[in-house]
Structure formats: C-alpha cells, structure tokens
Amino acid sequence: MTENQTFYYRFKRLNFWLALNISLIIIMSYGLICCPCLLYWKQAQVLLGITIFSNLAWMWLHLLKHKMAVVTDKYIKIDHNAPLYWKDISSAEEKIVRCGLRKCKIIALNPKDGIDYKYTFLQKHNCFPPFSIPLYGIVDDKDIEKIISVIKTKVKRADL
C-alpha cells in the first residue's frame, strides 16, 4: 500500500429524524399558509428556527462525506484525532461494547504502554476504547473488509 486510503461513514438516510423533519415542514407550512399572522408570534418563530436548524443538520450529516479513517503505511488516523502510528499498536481485537441500550461491534486498537499521544476529550470520556473502528451499520461492508485486511497486515497480534 503506497497511497493513502480514506474510509467514510455511511449513515442511513431513511430514519426517524427524516420523518420528524418532514412532519415539521408539513405542520409549519400548513400553519403559515392558513394563518400567516403566526409568523409574528415568538413561539412560531422558535418552531420555524428549530425546523430550519434540524433540516440543515440532517443535510450536513447525510449530504457531506465524513471521514471515518485515513490509513497510510505509517499510521492510521481515526476521525479527527491525531495519527496513531502502526509501530505504537501492540494488538487489535474485535469487541462488542455497550453504547446506551445498544451493543456495538468494533475493532479496538490497543496501544503500547507509554506512548506519547495527545488524547482528545472524547477518547478519554467515551463508552468506546480510545482507538476504535466501528463495525456496525455506519460503515460500508466493503470498507470494513479492507480495513480488517490492512489491520491484519500491519498489526502483529490481530484477533479479528
């Protein structure tokens, strides 16, 4: 592997959030068409702002690409964290972790003791291990296979 491989999150577009946004648009449109004077009420302005914000956030999440991992010969960079060099990884294992009420399957990259790494807030205070790659429904199956094959070649002790 001589070039960088970039893997992206793939979120499901048809979900509860989309149904909520559509219903908010329908309700707000109907209310403003039938009674345009509602636009002068602070409550209606707040609801209109919430509707616009929610739709823009849904579009940001689903229409833009979000990097999950960048893999090179020297390191792997997960999300927006600092790169983790392959030489600093002692092992990799497949785990099932709980996140709320859900059980999520991940690959946990275990670093060697005493590495010099700047952890982010989420890496310190999350239900997942600091260096984890998701294997559940937010990554494409082909990307998962590629990532697993790269990890098997780069990490000496990979229980995948």
ZADO-1210 file (C-alpha; in nm, 4 decimals, padded with zeros to 6 digits):
<atoms>
<atom x="00.0000" y="00.0000" z="00.0000" code="MET" pos="1"/>
<atom x="00.1723" y="00.3156" z="-00.1162" code="THR" pos="2"/>
<atom x="-00.1130" y="00.5629" z="-00.1190" code="GLU" pos="3"/>
<atom x="-00.3499" y="00.6866" z="00.1469" code="ASN" pos="4"/>
<atom x="-00.6799" y="00.5060" z="00.1806" code="GLN" pos="5"/>
<atom x="-00.9686" y="00.7113" z="00.3131" code="THR" pos="6"/>
<atom x="-01.2814" y="00.5489" z="00.4538" code="PHE" pos="7"/>
<atom x="-01.6060" y="00.7372" z="00.5127" code="TYR" pos="8"/>
<atom x="-01.9102" y="00.6957" z="00.7342" code="TYR" pos="9"/>
<atom x="-02.2310" y="00.5889" z="00.5592" code="ARG" pos="10"/>
<atom x="-02.5380" y="00.6886" z="00.7581" code="PHE" pos="11"/>
<atom x="-02.8846" y="00.5541" z="00.6754" code="LYS" pos="12"/>
<atom x="-03.0882" y="00.8335" z="00.5239" code="ARG" pos="13"/>
<atom x="-03.4364" y="00.6954" z="00.5859" code="LEU" pos="14"/>
<atom x="-03.4706" y="00.7204" z="00.9613" code="ASN" pos="15"/>
<atom x="-03.6819" y="00.8730" z="01.2361" code="PHE" pos="16"/>
<atom x="-03.5036" y="01.2081" z="01.2029" code="TRP" pos="17"/>
<atom x="-03.6099" y="01.2402" z="00.8374" code="LEU" pos="18"/>
<atom x="-03.9719" y="01.1575" z="00.9286" code="ALA" pos="19"/>
<atom x="-03.9598" y="01.4192" z="01.2057" code="LEU" pos="20"/>
<atom x="-03.8210" y="01.6823" z="00.9666" code="ASN" pos="21"/>
<atom x="-04.0854" y="01.6109" z="00.7037" code="ILE" pos="22"/>
<atom x="-04.3647" y="01.6306" z="00.9600" code="SER" pos="23"/>
<atom x="-04.2238" y="01.9586" z="01.0974" code="LEU" pos="24"/>
<atom x="-04.2128" y="02.1068" z="00.7466" code="ILE" pos="25"/>
<atom x="-04.5706" y="01.9985" z="00.6740" code="ILE" pos="26"/>
<atom x="-04.7069" y="02.1300" z="01.0050" code="ILE" pos="27"/>
<atom x="-04.5215" y="02.4624" z="00.9836" code="MET" pos="28"/>
<atom x="-04.6146" y="02.5137" z="00.6164" code="SER" pos="29"/>
<atom x="-04.9804" y="02.4390" z="00.6802" code="TYR" pos="30"/>
<atom x="-04.9895" y="02.6713" z="00.9813" code="GLY" pos="31"/>
<atom x="-04.8172" y="02.9581" z="00.7983" code="LEU" pos="32"/>
<atom x="-05.0328" y="02.9199" z="00.4846" code="ILE" pos="33"/>
<atom x="-05.3609" y="02.9087" z="00.6762" code="CYS" pos="34"/>
<atom x="-05.2681" y="03.1824" z="00.9221" code="CYS" pos="35"/>
<atom x="-04.9694" y="03.3945" z="00.8119" code="PRO" pos="36"/>
<atom x="-05.0066" y="03.6111" z="01.1244" code="CYS" pos="37"/>
<atom x="-04.8491" y="03.3209" z="01.3191" code="LEU" pos="38"/>
<atom x="-04.5151" y="03.4477" z="01.1936" code="LEU" pos="39"/>
<atom x="-04.5414" y="03.7370" z="01.4421" code="TYR" pos="40"/>
<atom x="-04.5632" y="03.5026" z="01.7419" code="TRP" pos="41"/>
<atom x="-04.2377" y="03.4276" z="01.9215" code="LYS" pos="42"/>
<atom x="-04.3381" y="03.0608" z="01.9662" code="GLN" pos="43"/>
<atom x="-04.3939" y="03.0167" z="01.5926" code="ALA" pos="44"/>
<atom x="-04.0619" y="03.1876" z="01.5176" code="GLN" pos="45"/>
<atom x="-03.8839" y="02.9498" z="01.7574" code="VAL" pos="46"/>
<atom x="-04.0530" y="02.6482" z="01.5959" code="LEU" pos="47"/>
<atom x="-03.9600" y="02.7757" z="01.2499" code="LEU" pos="48"/>
<atom x="-03.5982" y="02.8202" z="01.3636" code="GLY" pos="49"/>
<atom x="-03.5932" y="02.4664" z="01.5086" code="ILE" pos="50"/>
<atom x="-03.7350" y="02.3282" z="01.1826" code="THR" pos="51"/>
<atom x="-03.4736" y="02.5066" z="00.9718" code="ILE" pos="52"/>
<atom x="-03.1871" y="02.4068" z="01.2046" code="PHE" pos="53"/>
<atom x="-03.2976" y="02.0429" z="01.2165" code="SER" pos="54"/>
<atom x="-03.3214" y="02.0217" z="00.8369" code="ASN" pos="55"/>
<atom x="-02.9815" y="02.1857" z="00.7878" code="LEU" pos="56"/>
<atom x="-02.8225" y="01.9484" z="01.0426" code="ALA" pos="57"/>
<atom x="-02.9797" y="01.6453" z="00.8670" code="TRP" pos="58"/>
<atom x="-02.8461" y="01.7690" z="00.5321" code="MET" pos="59"/>
<atom x="-02.4979" y="01.8286" z="00.6799" code="TRP" pos="60"/>
<atom x="-02.4914" y="01.4739" z="00.8175" code="LEU" pos="61"/>
<atom x="-02.6249" y="01.2961" z="00.5105" code="HIS" pos="62"/>
<atom x="-02.5129" y="01.5025" z="00.2124" code="LEU" pos="63"/>
<atom x="-02.1486" y="01.5633" z="00.3089" code="LEU" pos="64"/>
<atom x="-01.8811" y="01.2952" z="00.3410" code="LYS" pos="65"/>
<atom x="-01.7462" y="01.2400" z="00.6926" code="HIS" pos="66"/>
<atom x="-01.4070" y="01.0727" z="00.7304" code="LYS" pos="67"/>
<atom x="-01.4011" y="00.7635" z="00.9470" code="MET" pos="68"/>
<atom x="-01.0359" y="00.6683" z="00.8992" code="ALA" pos="69"/>
<atom x="-00.7293" y="00.7534" z="00.6901" code="VAL" pos="70"/>
<atom x="-00.4856" y="00.4633" z="00.6532" code="VAL" pos="71"/>
<atom x="-00.1267" y="00.5026" z="00.5320" code="THR" pos="72"/>
<atom x="00.1872" y="00.2887" z="00.5503" code="ASP" pos="73"/>
<atom x="00.2986" y="00.4666" z="00.8684" code="LYS" pos="74"/>
<atom x="-00.0207" y="00.5386" z="01.0627" code="TYR" pos="75"/>
<atom x="-00.3958" y="00.5216" z="01.0950" code="ILE" pos="76"/>
<atom x="-00.5930" y="00.8371" z="01.1696" code="LYS" pos="77"/>
<atom x="-00.9388" y="00.7737" z="01.3141" code="ILE" pos="78"/>
<atom x="-01.1954" y="01.0547" z="01.2829" code="ASP" pos="79"/>
<atom x="-01.0323" y="01.3918" z="01.3601" code="HIS" pos="80"/>
<atom x="-00.7851" y="01.2542" z="01.6125" code="ASN" pos="81"/>
<atom x="-00.4080" y="01.2627" z="01.5906" code="ALA" pos="82"/>
<atom x="-00.2489" y="00.9829" z="01.3851" code="PRO" pos="83"/>
<atom x="-00.1712" y="00.6561" z="01.5645" code="LEU" pos="84"/>
<atom x="00.1452" y="00.5004" z="01.4239" code="TYR" pos="85"/>
<atom x="00.1439" y="00.1290" z="01.3452" code="TRP" pos="86"/>
<atom x="00.4615" y="00.0793" z="01.5496" code="LYS" pos="87"/>
<atom x="00.2735" y="00.2069" z="01.8599" code="ASP" pos="88"/>
<atom x="-00.0038" y="-00.0555" z="01.8367" code="ILE" pos="89"/>
<atom x="00.0502" y="-00.3695" z="02.0438" code="SER" pos="90"/>
<atom x="-00.2617" y="-00.5610" z="01.9345" code="SER" pos="91"/>
<atom x="-00.6011" y="-00.5358" z="01.7710" code="ALA" pos="92"/>
<atom x="-00.9137" y="-00.7197" z="01.8765" code="GLU" pos="93"/>
<atom x="-01.2786" y="-00.7375" z="01.7882" code="GLU" pos="94"/>
<atom x="-01.5041" y="-00.6325" z="02.0763" code="LYS" pos="95"/>
<atom x="-01.8696" y="-00.5852" z="02.1496" code="ILE" pos="96"/>
<atom x="-01.9286" y="-00.2735" z="02.3612" code="VAL" pos="97"/>
<atom x="-02.2431" y="-00.1219" z="02.5024" code="ARG" pos="98"/>
<atom x="-02.3425" y="00.2275" z="02.3995" code="CYS" pos="99"/>
<atom x="-02.6605" y="00.3130" z="02.5835" code="GLY" pos="100"/>
<atom x="-02.9001" y="00.0261" z="02.5212" code="LEU" pos="101"/>
<atom x="-02.7237" y="-00.0869" z="02.2023" code="ARG" pos="102"/>
<atom x="-02.4477" y="-00.3415" z="02.1647" code="LYS" pos="103"/>
<atom x="-02.1976" y="-00.2286" z="01.9010" code="CYS" pos="104"/>
<atom x="-01.9266" y="-00.4348" z="01.7343" code="LYS" pos="105"/>
<atom x="-01.5902" y="-00.2573" z="01.6988" code="ILE" pos="106"/>
<atom x="-01.2229" y="-00.3181" z="01.6331" code="ILE" pos="107"/>
<atom x="-01.0193" y="-00.1920" z="01.9282" code="ALA" pos="108"/>
<atom x="-00.6597" y="-00.0963" z="01.8549" code="LEU" pos="109"/>
<atom x="-00.4642" y="-00.1377" z="02.1774" code="ASN" pos="110"/>
<atom x="-00.1651" y="00.0988" z="02.2066" code="PRO" pos="111"/>
<atom x="00.1645" y="00.0037" z="02.3652" code="LYS" pos="112"/>
<atom x="00.2315" y="00.1240" z="02.7172" code="ASP" pos="113"/>
<atom x="00.4000" y="00.4605" z="02.7495" code="GLY" pos="114"/>
<atom x="00.3366" y="00.6031" z="02.4016" code="ILE" pos="115"/>
<atom x="00.3400" y="00.9802" z="02.3624" code="ASP" pos="116"/>
<atom x="-00.0087" y="01.0564" z="02.2281" code="TYR" pos="117"/>
<atom x="-00.2417" y="01.3547" z="02.2701" code="LYS" pos="118"/>
<atom x="-00.5827" y="01.2133" z="02.3586" code="TYR" pos="119"/>
<atom x="-00.8947" y="01.4159" z="02.2775" code="THR" pos="120"/>
<atom x="-01.1808" y="01.4680" z="02.5212" code="PHE" pos="121"/>
<atom x="-01.3932" y="01.2004" z="02.3517" code="LEU" pos="122"/>
<atom x="-01.1095" y="00.9496" z="02.3553" code="GLN" pos="123"/>
<atom x="-01.0819" y="00.9938" z="02.7321" code="LYS" pos="124"/>
<atom x="-01.4555" y="01.0072" z="02.8150" code="HIS" pos="125"/>
<atom x="-01.6379" y="00.7690" z="02.5812" code="ASN" pos="126"/>
<atom x="-01.8050" y="00.4291" z="02.6089" code="CYS" pos="127"/>
<atom x="-01.5695" y="00.3052" z="02.3340" code="PHE" pos="128"/>
<atom x="-01.1950" y="00.2407" z="02.3686" code="PRO" pos="129"/>
<atom x="-00.9808" y="00.5395" z="02.2583" code="PRO" pos="130"/>
<atom x="-00.8812" y="00.3823" z="01.9249" code="PHE" pos="131"/>
<atom x="-01.1874" y="00.2038" z="01.7918" code="SER" pos="132"/>
<atom x="-01.3142" y="00.1399" z="01.4421" code="ILE" pos="133"/>
<atom x="-01.6903" y="00.0789" z="01.4111" code="PRO" pos="134"/>
<atom x="-01.8120" y="-00.2440" z="01.2512" code="LEU" pos="135"/>
<atom x="-02.1828" y="-00.1726" z="01.2883" code="TYR" pos="136"/>
<atom x="-02.4262" y="-00.0093" z="01.0455" code="GLY" pos="137"/>
<atom x="-02.2478" y="00.3226" z="00.9832" code="ILE" pos="138"/>
<atom x="-01.9639" y="00.1864" z="00.7666" code="VAL" pos="139"/>
<atom x="-01.9936" y="00.0098" z="00.4311" code="ASP" pos="140"/>
<atom x="-01.9244" y="-00.3676" z="00.4374" code="ASP" pos="141"/>
<atom x="-01.6585" y="-00.3412" z="00.1632" code="LYS" pos="142"/>
<atom x="-01.4757" y="-00.0739" z="00.3620" code="ASP" pos="143"/>
<atom x="-01.4858" y="-00.2941" z="00.6727" code="ILE" pos="144"/>
<atom x="-01.3235" y="-00.5813" z="00.4809" code="GLU" pos="145"/>
<atom x="-01.0489" y="-00.3506" z="00.3507" code="LYS" pos="146"/>
<atom x="-00.9796" y="-00.2072" z="00.6965" code="ILE" pos="147"/>
<atom x="-00.9635" y="-00.5541" z="00.8527" code="ILE" pos="148"/>
<atom x="-00.7197" y="-00.6752" z="00.5874" code="SER" pos="149"/>
<atom x="-00.4955" y="-00.3703" z="00.6388" code="VAL" pos="150"/>
<atom x="-00.5004" y="-00.4135" z="01.0173" code="ILE" pos="151"/>
<atom x="-00.4117" y="-00.7816" z="00.9840" code="LYS" pos="152"/>
<atom x="-00.1073" y="-00.6943" z="00.7747" code="THR" pos="153"/>
<atom x="00.0101" y="-00.4010" z="00.9901" code="LYS" pos="154"/>
<atom x="-00.0569" y="-00.5294" z="01.3449" code="VAL" pos="155"/>
<atom x="00.1309" y="-00.8365" z="01.4655" code="LYS" pos="156"/>
<atom x="-00.1306" y="-00.9587" z="01.7133" code="ARG" pos="157"/>
<atom x="-00.4657" y="-00.9096" z="01.5437" code="ALA" pos="158"/>
<atom x="-00.7536" y="-01.1226" z="01.6756" code="ASP" pos="159"/>
<atom x="-01.0043" y="-01.0439" z="01.4015" code="LEU" pos="160"/>
</atoms>
